[in-house]
Each structure stands twice: as C-alpha cells, then as structure tokens.
C-alpha cells in the first residue's frame, strides 16, 4: 500500500511525499481508514511506529473537507 491510495487532498499527499514517506506503517495502514470514517480509535504501539501521523493526517483531511 502507498499513501497515494488514501483519499487524501493533494496538499497532504504533497507534504507526505516531500518528507519522503511513501509507504504507511502498519499502524497507519490500519488506523487511517478508521479515522477517516470518523470511528473511535485507540492505538498502542512503540515510539516511531507512526501513531501521530495515523491520527493527524486523516484529521487534517476531515478539516479540509469541511472547508469546501
């Protein structure tokens, strides 16, 4: 899976690509679709597994959707 497979705004995909992130971690792959569908999600994982991005990226997407 690649970040481009998520229904993210082009600005999010551009920012992710600029940071050279192409493949989501397992935590991100599983959590992002749930957060995008506005489900409650709790994640427990080691530092460095991408938890923050797993929540932040879809939240930014939801906020961008509300601007339209």
C-alpha positions in Angstrom: 0.0 0.0 0.0 1.1 3.6 -0.6 -0.1 6.9 0.9 -1.5 7.8 -2.5 -4.1 5.1 -2.1 -5.7 7.0 0.8 -8.3 9.6 -0.2 -6.1 12.5 0.9 -6.2 16.0 -0.5 -3.3 16.7 -2.9 -1.7 19.1 -0.4 -1.5 16.3 2.2 0.0 13.9 -0.3 2.5 16.5 -1.4 3.6 17.2 2.1 4.0 13.4 2.8 6.0 12.9 -0.4 8.2 15.9 0.4 9.1 14.2 3.7 9.9 11.1 1.6 7.2 8.9 3.2 5.6 6.7 0.6 4.6 3.5 2.4 2.4 3.8 5.5 3.4 1.8 8.6 1.1 -1.0 9.8 -0.4 1.3 12.4 -1.1 4.0 9.8 -2.5 1.5 7.3 -5.0 0.2 9.8 -5.9 3.4 11.7 -6.2 6.0 8.8 -9.3 4.4 7.2 -11.0 4.2 10.6 -10.2 7.8 11.5 -11.3 9.0 8.0 -14.7 7.2 8.6 -14.8 9.1 12.0 -14.6 5.9 14.1 -13.2 6.0 17.6 -9.7 4.5 17.6 -7.2 3.7 20.3 -3.7 2.6 19.3 -0.9 1.3 21.5 2.4 0.8 19.8 6.1 1.6 20.3 7.6 5.0 19.7 8.4 5.6 16.0 5.6 3.5 14.6 3.7 6.5 13.1 0.9 6.9 15.6 0.8 10.6 15.4 0.6 10.7 11.6 -2.0 7.9 11.8 -4.3 10.3 13.5 -3.1 13.7 12.3 -3.3 13.1 8.6 -6.9 12.0 8.5 -7.9 14.7 10.9 -6.4 17.3 8.6 -8.3 15.7 5.7 -11.6 15.9 7.6 -10.9 19.6 8.3 -10.1 20.3 4.7 -13.3 18.5 3.7 -15.3 20.9 5.9 -13.7 24.0 4.2 -15.2 23.1 0.8 
